[in-house]
Every structure is written in structure tokens, then in C-alpha cells.
Amino acid sequence: MQEAPEPGDARCPGVVLLHGIARTSASLTKLERALRASGFTTLNVDYSSRSKPIAAIADDIHPAIARFAERDAPLHFVAHSMGGLVARAYIARHRPARLARVVMLGTPNSGSEVADLLQGLLPYRAFYGPAGLELTTTPATAPNALPAIDYPVGVIAGNRFIDPVAGLFVLPKPNDGRVSVQSTMLAGMTDHVVVKASHTGLPRHAAAIAQTIAFLRNGHFRPR
């Protein structure tokens, strides 16, 4: 019987972690620790999420991911919020040879009605930058303009919200306060699951973390 690889082993499956807009790699620390404890090697990427369009972000992170992908092991992606769109853009532009599975947590694959509402306001445009303007539901923006997927994708959505204005009056229900459950869905996805978490809480939520690991290991979420 072949010995199972340890997390530092070159044969150990790798996971690229991508945070959301206006966040940092620190927002994925709990998730990263759980992945490493489960036998994965991780690359938790920091990127400038508010100063460039999503396609340019994908190009910026390519050198670091390309070096990580040189390992002789499967390469997964786990991404929160806009990080899922960055992952889709990255794979479309720089597809790794050993690409395996992708998990998205709260990714607005069909855009967000919150971005629709705020896109015309100067404070929103100034703070969230070019990528923020790509998060709308308009057909020409990034989520809808990205190529169709042809790799295994598991999508985790939240159905709890902290902001009552967005959660009750802006977004279709159910939603996580930033993205509706319906908007997280992606044509061609392998599996989809909803957990009781808010948008910012998804990467720290125990059920979301367990489901992420289950999908990476087995190609599907745990039955609920």
C-alpha cells in the first residue's frame, strides 16, 4: 500500500486560496489551517483586489501560482466571493496542467444586485475600483462574460445576513447579505450546497469548511 503524502510532500494535493474584494489572505486563515490539517498544501494568495480589473488580477497572480503548480500533484482552487471570479479568469487565461477541483464560497457568478444599486455612487467606485464595477448583473460584466467552465466546481452559498437593508430589501431571498443563493449558481457546476452563514462568515463557518474539504477529496458535497 502506498504511503499517504504529508502536507509538505511534493505529492500532496495543492490548494490555491483566493480572497474576496477588499479582503486579504488573512480572511482565509481558518480555512487554510483546516485544509493543511486535512493533508493539503496551500498557497494563500494576497492580491490587489481594488485597483485593477479581474483579468489583470489573474495575470498578476500567475507567477506565484505557476511556481506552486510545478509540484507533481493535483492543483485545486478554493475561493471566497470575488475570488471565485478571479479563479475562473485565471483558469481561462493560465490553465494549470494538473488542474483538479474548484470550490467557490459566496461567489457572485451572476453578479450582485448590491453592486447594481451602488455602482453609480462615487464612494463605491472609488473604494472598490475597476473590479467592483465588474460585479454587477449586467451581461457585459465579468461574471457573465467569463468562459463556460469545463472542470469540476462546487459552489457553497450562505443564507444568513448581517446587513438588514441589503438582505431584506435589495437582494432576492435567500441571500447572505451580499450575494443571493441564486446568483452563486453556475452553469455546469458539479454540486451546490447552502449553509447557514453570512457572506463574510462563509470562510470561517465550520459547515462550509467541512463541505470544502469534502468536495476537494470526493468531488461532491456531503448530503444534508
Secondary structure, 3 states (H helix, E strand, C coil): CCCCCCCCCCCCCEEEEECCCCCCHHHHHHHHHHHHHCCCEEEEECCCCCCCCHHHHHHHHHHHHHHHCCCCCCEEEEEECHHHHHHHHHHHHHCCCCEEEEEEECCCCCCCHHHHHHCCCHHHHHHHHHHHHCCCCCCCCHHHHCCCCCCCEEEEEECCCCCHHHHHHHCCCCECCCCEHHHHCCCCCCEEEEECCCCCCHHHCHHHHHHHHHHHHHCCCCCC
